[in-house]
């Protein structure tokens, strides 16, 4: 008899509640912590100059609870201070490397429905970072789980192959990177890039910083298997937990705000009834 995945959300402070979790337990940590000095009325705000100092005790606990084969995905973005990009994200990456993390990869979330706009010296951002950290160089990864359709380009491009298309042809720029176009014959799917084109969440009016459920879904598929454990230490309205629940993964979330804790519980209960 198949049992439903375990889904639990904890009300309380992130650092305190993390200390209660077991070592080397989680297969994936996916989270979006409060941005620096943003949405003060919702989160209280962390000044950009203090952000690294604030986050390092949290990342220390995350390093402890993550399995050696696990992955930590951190959704974060810079903010502009006095007309200049603040460097707290870059400073955090360097500090976490000193803490023992490996900065393995960087993904970009392109918000394809982002409204246009400008300031005096810049345009509106339509992207956010998703930083990948690991404890070890060898970690679980299931790239086939996120393959995408090859696309209509293959119908014309692969129907008339040149002589060089059938060999590993050297790049015209002499970069050392070559390709064999004939490798794509007969393939229905290909691997994606590290840029994710997803619309922002527009339907959730109860939380000011909700990412689309497809965002954690993509990373849960890439880095976990069924019954693996997923953690979101800043769970908000429970988006990551809902995605994990749908995919048959066990999950734990931590949320300090009673209002969002109750919203997440309600959303998870609704999700459970639909499964």
C-alpha positions, 0 to 999 in steps of 0.5 A, a space after each residue: 500500500 502506497 502512503 502519501 508523502 509527509 508534508 510538515 510546516 513548522 511555525 518559528 524562527 528559521 535558525 532556531 528551528 533548523 537546529 532541531 533538524 537532523 544532520 545530513 537529512 535533506 536531499 534538496 533545500 530550495 528557498 527564497 529568503 527575504 531580500 535585502 531591505 525589501 518589503 519591510 512591512 512583510 518581513 522586517 527587512 535586512 539592510 544590504 550591509 548586514 545581509 551576509 552577517 544575517 544569512 551565514 548562521 542560517 547557511 551554516 545550519 543548512 550545510 549541516 542538515 543537507 545530505 552529502 549528495 544533496 543540493 541547495 538552491 538559493 533564489 536571491 537577487 541584488 537590489 540597487 542602493 543609491 543608484 548602484 547595484 549592491 554587492 551583497 549577493 556576490 559577498 554572500 557567495 564568497 562567504 559561503 564558499 569559505 564556510 564550506 559550500 561549493 558554488 556549483 552552478 548559477 541558474 537564471 529565472 527569466 520572468 517572461 511576463 515582467 512589466 517593462 519599466 525604467 529608472 534614471 540610470 537603468 531598466 527594470 530587472 526581468 530575471 532573478 538568480 538561482 544559485 546552486 550550492 553543494 557539499 560535495 562534487 558528486 551529488 544526485 542529479 537527474 537531467 533526463 527528468 527536465 528534458 524539453 521537446 526538441 522544437 520545430 527547428 529540427 524538421 528543416 535543419 536536420 533534413 539536409 545535413 552538410 558534410 560537416 554536420 556529420 562530424 564534430 565540426 570545430 567552432 568557427 570562432 576556434 573556441 575549442 567547442 565543436 558540435 555534430 549536428 547529426 547527433 540530434 537525428 531521431 531525438 524528440 527531447 533535448 537538455 535545457 539551458 540554465 535559463 528558465 523562462 517562467 511567468 511570475 505568480 499573479 494569482 496569490 494575493 495573500 503573499 507579496 513575494 510568491 514564486 510560481 510553483 513551476 520553479 521549485 517543481 523544476 528543481 525538485 525533478 532535477 535533484 530528487 527522486 520520489 520519497 526524497 526529502 525537500 526543505 524550504 526554511 523560508 516557506 511563505 505560503 508553502 509553494 515549495 511544499 505544494 510542489 514537493 507534495 504533488 511530486 511525491 516528495 516528503 517535505 518540511 517548511 519553516 515559517 516565522 509569520 503566523 499569517 503565512 503559516 496559516 495560509 500555507 497550512 490551508 493551501 497544503 490541505 487543499 492540495 492534499 484533497 486534490 491528490 
